[in-house]
Amino acid sequence: MNTTKRREIFTRFRAANPRPTTELEYQTPFQLLIAVILSAQATDKSVNLATRKLFPVADTPEKILQLGETGLSPFIQRIGLFRTKTRNILATCQLLIEQYNGEVPRTRTELEKLPGVGRKTASVILNTAFGEPTIAVDTHIFRVANRIGIAPGKNVLEVERKLLKVVPNEFRHDAHHWLILHGRYICKARKPLCHQCLIVDLCEFKEKNLEGTASSFDMKQLT
C-alpha cells in the first residue's frame, strides 16, 4: 500500500471520529491499568461491568490490596482467567506501593515489570493515559493491518513496528483506537461489513464482502 492511500485512510478515520479513545471505562491511570489487565482474553463490556462495581469500592493500589484475594475475586469472577488476574493485580498493587509511591510508572520498561502487563498493555497505558504515540496491536489490529494491506506482518510485533513506521506522525497517537474500532465493528473476522466500510475503495483485501445495503457508516456511532 502506498503512502497516499495510508494517509487517506487515516484522514477519513479522523473526519468520522476526531477524538477516538478506549471503550474501557476509567478515570485515572491506575484504573486504566487495572481495566487493561482485566481485558486480556475478555471483552471491554465484561470488564466495564466488573469495574463499575469494583472502582467505587477500591480505586487505588492500597484499597485493592486491602480487599485481598477473597475480597477482589467476587468483583471479577465473571471475567476469563480471573484467578490469575486476581493474583497479578494484587502483586502489581504491591509493587506500585513499594516502588512507585502508588503511581503508575510512565516508561515501557517499568510498566512491563508489573505482573500481568505485557507489551500490548504497556502500549495502551502509554498511549491512552500518558498521550504517547504508541500503537498497541491486538487481534483486531493485527487482522485489519494484514487484511487491508496497511502494514502486513507475520506477528504482532512486526505489525506494530510497521505501523509505527508507515502511519504519518499526525495520526499516530489515535491510530490504535481507529484501527481497533474498525476491526471490532466493521472489519470483523468472519464476515467483514465491507458494504458499510468508509475505506472500502482504499482497502486492498481481495475478497470483499459487499453483500447488504450500502450505508453511510459513521465512526462517531461508536463513541
Secondary structure, DSSP 8 states (H G I E B T S, - for coil): --HHHHHHHHHHHHHH-SS---SS--SSHHHHHHHHHHHTTS-HHHHHHHHHHHTTT--SHHHHHHHHHHHHHHHHTTSTTHHHHHHHHHHHHHHHHHHHTT----SHHHHTTSTT--HHHHHHIIIIIT--------HHHHHHHHHHSSS--SSHHHHHHHHHHHS-HHHHHHHHHHHHHHHHHTS-SSS--GGG-TTTTT---SS----S------GGGG-
